[in-house]
């Protein structure tokens, strides 16, 4: 039997809330990312450098917010020592997103001749999807046998 939309939403409320929280945190980090990008565009001759620096600043803000607001129930501990393994994995996914962002912006601006902001917008969308999936299923995966709610 076909499930009603309301039933579907009720059944997946945890996942919907998590995704909405991740999106909100991402918007905040994206504002930091684009702000740094915009400020540094006039300083560097190639757009990929400010793109990478903006992404890195957004990464730090995103980790602090996502680990404490979105994936709080999945954290194994808090504090510098307890969070080091999680942050290392998080930074690894961030580096993958950083490489993707820099490559897309560099290719789109230098090879295709796109504007720096159009290139950055495309790179942001691609990196967002790829990095969210890596973080949800690898960095903040619910360990087997824990009481954390799987969504």
N, C-alpha and C positions, 0 to 999 in steps of 0.2 A: 504494500500500500504506500502511496506517495505521502511523505511526511510534510506537514504544514510548515510554513516559514517560521511561525512562532515556536513550534516544537523544535525545529532545527536550531534556532537561535538559543533556546533554553538549554538544549543538550550540549551546545558548544559555547556556552557563556564564558567559561574560563579562557578558552582560546581567543575569543573575540576581545575580551578585556585585555589579555596579554598583548595582542596585536595592536589594539588601540593605544595602550600605554607605550609600546615600542615606537609606534608612529609619532606620538607626542614628544617623546624623548629625542627621536630622530629629527624632528622639526627644530627643536632647540639647538641641537648639535649642528644641524645644517645652517642655522643662522650664524653660528660661530664660524663654521667652515667658510661660508660665502663672505662673511665680513672680513676675515683675514685675507681671503682670496682677493677681494675688491681692494683692500688697503695695499696689498703688495703687488698688484698688477703693474703699477707704474714704476716699481722699483726694479723688476726683472725684465729682461728682454724676451724671454720665453715664458708662455703662460703655464707650462707644466710645473714650474717651480712654485709659484704661489698656489697652484692647485694642490700640490703635495703638502705644502706647509699648512694650508687651510684644513685639509683633510686630517692631518695629524692633530691639530688643535681640537677639531671636532671629535676626534677619537677619544681623547682624554675626557672631555666633558660627557660624551656618550657613555663611557664606561661607568663613571661616577654615578650618573643618573640611572642607567639601566640596571646596574647591579644592586642598587638600593631601592628602586621603585618597581621595576618591571619583573625582574627575576629574583626578587628578594627571597622568596620561599625556596629557591633552588640553590642559593649560596651555601657553601659548605662551612663558611666561617667569615669573620670580619677582622680587619686589621691587616697590616702590611704583610706579615708572615703568612697568615691564613689565606690571604687573597692572592698570593704570588702565583700559584699554579693557574688559577682562573684568569688572572690578568695576563699571564703569558699566552694562554690560548686565545684570549680576547685580542691581545695585541697582534697575534699571528693572523687572525681573521681580518684585523684592521690593516695589516700590511698587505694582505691580498687585495683588499678594497682600495688601498692606497695605490698599489701597482696598477690595478685596473683603471682607477681614476686618472692617474698620470698618463697611462698609455692611450686611453681614449681621448683625453684632452689634447695630448701631443699630436696624435694622428689626425684628429678632426681639425685642429687649427693649422698645423704645419703642412699636412698633405692635402686635406680636402678644402682648406681655406675658409672654414667656418669661423664665426665669431667666437671669441673666448667664452662668452656666457652661454651660447647655444651648446658648445662642446661640453662645458661644465654641467649643464642641465642633463644632457644625455648620460654623461659619466655618473652623475649622482643617482639617476634612476637605476642604471645597471648595477652599480655597487651596492645600493640599498637592498635590492632583492637578493643578490648573491650573499652578502654579509649577514643579513637577517637569517637566512636558512642555515648558514654555517654556525651562527651563534645559538640558534634555537636547538639545533640537533647535535651540536658538538660541545660548545662551551658551556651552555647551561642545560645540558641534558639531565634528566632526572635519573640519578643512579638507581639501579635495581635494588629493591628491598628497602627503599626509603619511604617516609610518610609524606613526602611532597606530592602535591596533586599533579597528576599528568593531565595535560590539556592537549 
